[in-house]
Amino acid sequence: MTNENLKLLVLEPDPKIASNIKKALQNHQQITTEFVKTIRAASRRFTEEYFDCILTDFELPDENAVTLLHALRRTGLQCPVIMLFDHVHIDRISESILNGLEYYLLKTEKLGNILPAFILQITGKYRQNRLNNLLTQSKGEGVFLIDENLSINYANPVICKILGNPDGGITGKSISKIMSAEVLAEFNSRIPASGNQDETHFETKSLARDSSEISVNFQVQPLFDRNTFRGILIFISYITEKVRLRQKLRQSDKLSSIGQLISGVAHELASPVAGIIGFSEMLLSNSNHVDNQKYVSIIKREALRCQKIVNQLLTFGREHKPEKTMLQINQTIHTILELMSYQLKVDEIDVTTDLDQNLPMISGDDYQLQQVFHNLLNNARQAILGTGKKGELAIETSTESEKILIKISDNGPGISPENLIKLFDPFFTTKDTCQGSGLGLSICYDIISEHEGRIHVQSEPELGATFIIELPVIYQQKPVEIKKKPAAKSRASRGTQKTKKRILLVDDETVIVDLLSRILASEGYTVDTARSGDVALEKLSGENYDLIISDMRMPGINGKEI
């Protein structure tokens, strides 16, 4: 690039010298000059606007020009500085050079003759050095420079590798020869038009015609000379792994949303199921007909089954704060097996368990451990389905050297040796995108580590896999004996004491209000109802109650707010 426009800031307090500088530069239209007299004024200007070069007298009204060099260093402005001296003053010149000065001139009669060419030469050299640094020092980035005819003038080794030409050989070629049609169309739409000099960014795939699909980020910087387009400086970053990571995170977020949806649906089902169970119990207690009792018993049994599934979904899908309690690991395993029983049955996978009934207790977060077992069992299920053979799952618990061992084995395809070492890495997966995010085993590893345990796997190709979890044993002290309370009074005697007790029942579910009202009324209570928090507060403002029974989750004012 030659004859480019440049901006020059001149610090000269002497009007005569300033006039001579102005005359010397007036015939050079590519140099735009601005004059100031003090370092304070100069500091204000070069923090407001970029200058290609600064020309300054050493002697200034407020400070000498060394202070200017310090100010430039503080602001981070990088541009050449030319300093003017009355004569060869060794101490002043040495001090200036030690503080970063590169160029100086003496105020001789020939200054006006050499000054324009000198400014153009050092600014051109500085610009070229900056460009060379950008081209050669961009770590991990591909860089190339194309001219106004879209031919490649320069390409660094990284871009050659990205384009499939590690030995070079693309300099001089048109970009249309090395880019795919899709990328070229995107690129052409970004080429500056109508004098637009803004830098632009975009992501695309399949950069080279002969390459596999890769993801790259383009940073396009147009180069202009006096509003004339001269070329483009392009930086290309290889971002295939970044894009893949972004896709995994989106899939993880989608799975989280599905979990929240399931939890919400389960909560909505909980109330009608509770109503079915409650009214079934009332029918059973009031019906003497054998067939009616049989049919109602079936309704109740199936409703209880639905309730159990709903409760499991609510428990598993709800977000919980980590909280360790004493728990029995066999029960945690049973809970997950019940939750997955239908899916395993549909997939024709037989599950056998060999659980040590004398396992000691452990200290753990039941919900987190459920998540671990669910991930491991679901991974095994998916692996078995890929083989096309009848599936077998085996779960075993035992104790060994102050540890509880849990083994989960399957007869799936096994795991290759090269994948075994990466199995617990975040986002590593051998599944299709729609089947997994690659986070499951990484999460399992983190949870078990938080429980001061260990998880590892034994596997050979075609021989299935066995995941082994080790958790530390916690021995409990002998529980304190609790004295039994006196036997409660009979239902008939209790009813006589409750007849004057008033209860306010608050719930937005009609079936729950009707059910609980009937049950409480049958026990001798006086029941008043409210179908919302607002109605409840109105009744509380004018009535006295002995007890309030309220749902927690309701539209408007909820139970906690009441």
Secondary structure as GFF3:
##gff-version 3
##sequence-region A 1 562
A	DSSP	beta_strand	6	11	.	.	.	ID=ss1
A	DSSP	alpha_helix	15	25	.	.	.	ID=ss2
A	DSSP	beta_strand	31	36	.	.	.	ID=ss3
A	DSSP	alpha_helix	39	48	.	.	.	ID=ss4
A	DSSP	beta_strand	53	57	.	.	.	ID=ss5
A	DSSP	alpha_helix	65	75	.	.	.	ID=ss6
A	DSSP	beta_strand	81	85	.	.	.	ID=ss7
A	DSSP	alpha_helix	90	98	.	.	.	ID=ss8
A	DSSP	beta_strand	103	106	.	.	.	ID=ss9
A	DSSP	alpha_helix	111	137	.	.	.	ID=ss10
A	DSSP	beta_strand	141	147	.	.	.	ID=ss11
A	DSSP	beta_strand	152	155	.	.	.	ID=ss12
A	DSSP	alpha_helix	157	162	.	.	.	ID=ss13
A	DSSP	three_ten_helix	175	177	.	.	.	ID=ss14
A	DSSP	alpha_helix	181	190	.	.	.	ID=ss15
A	DSSP	beta_strand	200	205	.	.	.	ID=ss16
A	DSSP	beta_strand	215	225	.	.	.	ID=ss17
A	DSSP	beta_strand	228	238	.	.	.	ID=ss18
A	DSSP	alpha_helix	240	286	.	.	.	ID=ss19
A	DSSP	alpha_helix	290	317	.	.	.	ID=ss20
A	DSSP	beta_strand	325	327	.	.	.	ID=ss21
A	DSSP	alpha_helix	329	346	.	.	.	ID=ss22
A	DSSP	beta_strand	349	355	.	.	.	ID=ss23
A	DSSP	beta_strand	362	364	.	.	.	ID=ss24
A	DSSP	alpha_helix	366	385	.	.	.	ID=ss25
A	DSSP	beta_strand	391	400	.	.	.	ID=ss26
A	DSSP	beta_strand	403	410	.	.	.	ID=ss27
A	DSSP	alpha_helix	417	420	.	.	.	ID=ss28
A	DSSP	alpha_helix	440	450	.	.	.	ID=ss29
A	DSSP	beta_strand	454	459	.	.	.	ID=ss30
A	DSSP	beta_strand	465	472	.	.	.	ID=ss31
A	DSSP	alpha_helix	491	498	.	.	.	ID=ss32
A	DSSP	beta_strand	502	506	.	.	.	ID=ss33
A	DSSP	alpha_helix	510	522	.	.	.	ID=ss34
A	DSSP	beta_strand	526	530	.	.	.	ID=ss35
A	DSSP	alpha_helix	533	542	.	.	.	ID=ss36
A	DSSP	beta_strand	547	550	.	.	.	ID=ss37
###
